[in-house]
Amino acid sequence: MRDHTYQILNDIYAERLRQEAAEGFTPEQEDLHDFGEMARAAAAYALAACAYSIPAGNVMRDICRDRASKIFPTAVFGEMANCPPREGLIRACVLLMADIARIDRRDGWQSKLDRTDASSRRFARVRDAAASADSPAARLTGQEATIGLGGPAPAGEPPPDRVLP
């Protein structure tokens, strides 16, 4: 299962690279779409994939197509309406990824790795302070020292956040 998940992620990334190279999508162009256009297009692709998968004559197929056209008016025309479900869902993921990247650029988001590194540095300071014999932290048990990490972050560092193993 894990290998298949990686293949799906690889397909999403390959489609993202294809769109950048073949269709000329750039971060600057994506930044102009700040009214939810990319998220709506992704939803329309997902609904079109849903409609494609439902047998003709089923009312849900019509509902999916109708909703897709209301979310993104061009959804019932051209490649979006006739896109095979897997390909449509891959494109939906790429559009969501592009919209997330746009939001991150707008908000000056710091990567999870950078925040994790800052948390690790704070933990190392507490651990080192606890190891120092003349420090009040030396009297803390390991659990108490770790609990102390939940306090305010030192100046210049992001607030602590939970890091999963």
C-alpha positions in Angstrom: 0.0 0.0 0.0 2.8 2.4 0.9 4.4 1.9 -2.6 1.1 2.7 -4.2 0.7 5.8 -2.1 4.1 7.0 -3.2 3.2 6.3 -6.8 0.1 8.5 -6.5 2.1 11.3 -4.9 4.6 10.9 -7.7 1.9 11.2 -10.3 0.5 14.3 -8.6 4.0 15.9 -8.6 4.6 14.8 -12.2 1.4 16.5 -13.3 2.4 19.6 -11.4 5.7 19.7 -13.2 3.9 19.1 -16.5 1.6 22.0 -16.0 4.5 24.3 -15.1 6.5 23.2 -18.2 3.8 22.6 -20.8 1.1 25.1 -19.8 3.3 27.7 -18.3 1.8 27.8 -14.9 4.0 29.9 -12.6 3.7 31.0 -8.9 3.2 34.6 -10.1 0.3 33.5 -12.3 -1.2 31.5 -9.4 -0.9 34.4 -7.1 -3.4 36.3 -9.2 -6.1 33.7 -8.5 -7.0 34.9 -5.0 -10.8 34.4 -5.1 -10.8 30.7 -4.7 -10.6 29.9 -8.4 -8.1 27.1 -8.0 -9.9 25.4 -5.1 -13.2 25.7 -7.0 -11.6 24.2 -10.2 -10.3 21.4 -8.0 -13.7 20.7 -6.6 -15.2 20.7 -10.1 -12.6 18.2 -11.2 -13.5 16.0 -8.3 -17.2 16.3 -9.0 -16.6 15.6 -12.7 -14.7 12.4 -11.7 -17.6 11.5 -9.5 -20.1 12.0 -12.4 -17.8 10.0 -14.8 -17.8 7.1 -12.4 -21.6 6.9 -11.9 -23.6 5.0 -14.5 -25.8 7.0 -17.0 -29.3 7.5 -15.8 -28.4 7.6 -12.1 -29.6 10.9 -10.6 -26.3 11.3 -8.7 -24.5 11.6 -12.0 -26.7 14.6 -12.9 -26.3 16.1 -9.4 -22.5 15.9 -9.6 -22.4 17.4 -13.1 -24.8 20.2 -12.0 -22.8 21.0 -8.9 -19.5 21.0 -10.9 -21.0 23.5 -13.4 -22.2 25.8 -10.6 -18.8 25.7 -8.8 -16.8 26.2 -11.9 -18.9 27.2 -15.0 -16.6 25.6 -17.6 -16.7 22.2 -15.8 -19.3 20.7 -18.1 -17.3 21.5 -21.2 -14.1 20.2 -22.7 -11.5 18.2 -20.9 -12.8 18.6 -17.4 -16.1 16.9 -18.2 -14.5 14.1 -20.2 -11.4 13.6 -18.0 -11.1 10.0 -16.7 -11.7 9.9 -13.0 -8.1 9.1 -11.8 -6.7 11.9 -14.1 -9.3 14.3 -12.9 -8.6 13.6 -9.3 -4.8 14.0 -9.9 -5.6 17.4 -11.5 -7.8 18.3 -8.5 -4.9 17.5 -6.2 -2.5 19.6 -8.2 -4.9 22.5 -8.1 -5.2 22.2 -4.4 -1.5 22.0 -4.0 -1.0 25.1 -6.1 -3.7 27.0 -4.0 -2.0 25.9 -0.8 1.4 27.1 -2.1 -0.3 30.5 -3.1 -1.7 30.8 0.4 1.7 29.9 1.9 3.4 32.6 -0.2 0.8 35.2 0.8 1.1 34.4 4.5 4.9 34.0 4.6 4.5 30.4 5.9 7.4 28.8 7.6 8.1 25.2 6.6 7.3 22.4 9.1 10.9 21.4 9.1 12.0 24.9 10.1 9.5 24.9 13.0 10.6 21.4 14.0 14.2 22.5 14.1 13.3 25.4 16.4 11.4 23.0 18.7 14.4 20.7 18.7 16.7 23.6 19.6 14.4 24.6 22.6 14.4 21.0 23.8 18.2 20.8 23.5 18.5 24.0 25.7 16.2 22.5 28.4 18.0 19.2 28.3 21.4 20.9 28.5 20.2 23.2 31.3 18.9 20.1 33.2 22.3 18.4 32.8 24.0 21.4 34.4 24.5 20.7 38.1 24.2 24.3 39.2 20.9 24.9 37.2 17.5 24.8 38.9 16.4 22.7 36.0 18.8 20.0 37.1 16.3 19.0 39.8 13.6 18.4 37.2 12.8 14.9 36.0 12.9 14.2 32.3 9.1 14.5 32.1 9.0 17.8 34.0 11.6 19.2 31.7 9.7 18.2 28.6 6.5 19.7 30.0 8.4 22.9 30.3 8.7 23.0 26.5 5.1 24.0 26.3 5.8 27.5 27.6 6.3 30.6 25.5 9.0 30.4 22.8 12.2 32.4 23.3 12.3 35.6 21.2 12.8 35.1 17.5 11.5 31.5 17.5 8.1 30.2 16.4 5.7 29.0 19.1 6.0 25.4 20.1 4.0 22.9 18.1 3.4 19.2 18.4 5.7 17.1 16.3 4.6 13.6 15.6 7.3 10.9 15.7 
